[in-house]
Each structure stands twice: as structure tokens, then as C-alpha cells.
Amino acid sequence: MPEKVSIDQVIDQLIFLDKVQKGISDSDNNRINSKEKAKQKLSKWLK
């Protein structure tokens, strides 16, 4: 991290790292959606 960072930047970085870790954990524990399932779930927004 740079020498000078704001508390907001630190919080944003921590949130990002937490979300990445959750995604890795979900993947490791097979809590994922196939491409087709994702398309089905998102279809109302992808039209």
C-alpha cells in the first residue's frame, strides 16, 4: 500500500479482500453457478 492512504481507501481495500476471500471459499466449497444457471438467474437484467 502507498505511504499515504485515507481510511476510506483502507476500508475499500479490506472490503475488496473480504469479497475475494468469500469467492474463493465459495469456489472451494462448490457453491458456484454454472454459466447457464447464472444466465438464467440474471436473464431479467440481461435483456
C-alpha positions as CSV (number, residue, x, y, z in Angstrom):
1,M,0.0,0.0,0.0
2,P,1.2,3.6,-0.6
3,E,2.6,5.6,2.3
4,K,-0.3,8.0,2.4
5,V,-3.7,6.4,2.3
6,S,-7.1,7.5,3.6
7,I,-9.2,5.5,6.0
8,D,-11.7,5.2,3.2
9,Q,-9.1,3.6,0.9
10,V,-8.2,1.1,3.7
11,I,-11.8,0.2,4.2
12,D,-12.4,-0.2,0.5
13,Q,-9.3,-2.5,0.3
14,L,-10.5,-4.6,3.2
15,I,-14.0,-5.0,1.8
16,F,-12.5,-6.0,-1.6
17,L,-10.2,-8.6,0.1
18,D,-13.1,-9.9,2.1
19,K,-15.2,-10.4,-1.1
20,V,-12.3,-12.1,-2.9
21,Q,-11.8,-14.5,0.0
22,K,-15.6,-15.2,0.1
23,G,-15.5,-16.0,-3.6
24,I,-12.5,-18.3,-3.2
25,S,-14.2,-20.0,-0.3
26,D,-17.4,-20.4,-2.3
27,S,-15.5,-21.9,-5.2
28,D,-13.5,-24.3,-2.9
29,N,-16.8,-25.5,-1.3
30,N,-18.5,-25.9,-4.7
31,R,-21.0,-23.1,-4.0
32,I,-20.9,-21.9,-7.6
33,N,-23.3,-21.4,-10.5
34,S,-22.7,-22.8,-14.0
35,K,-22.7,-20.3,-16.9
36,E,-26.2,-21.5,-17.8
37,K,-27.5,-21.1,-14.3
38,A,-26.0,-17.7,-14.0
39,K,-27.6,-16.6,-17.3
40,Q,-31.0,-18.0,-16.1
41,K,-30.7,-16.1,-12.8
42,L,-29.7,-12.8,-14.5
43,S,-32.0,-13.1,-17.5
44,K,-34.3,-10.4,-16.3
45,W,-31.5,-7.9,-16.2
46,L,-29.7,-9.0,-19.4
47,K,-32.5,-8.4,-21.8
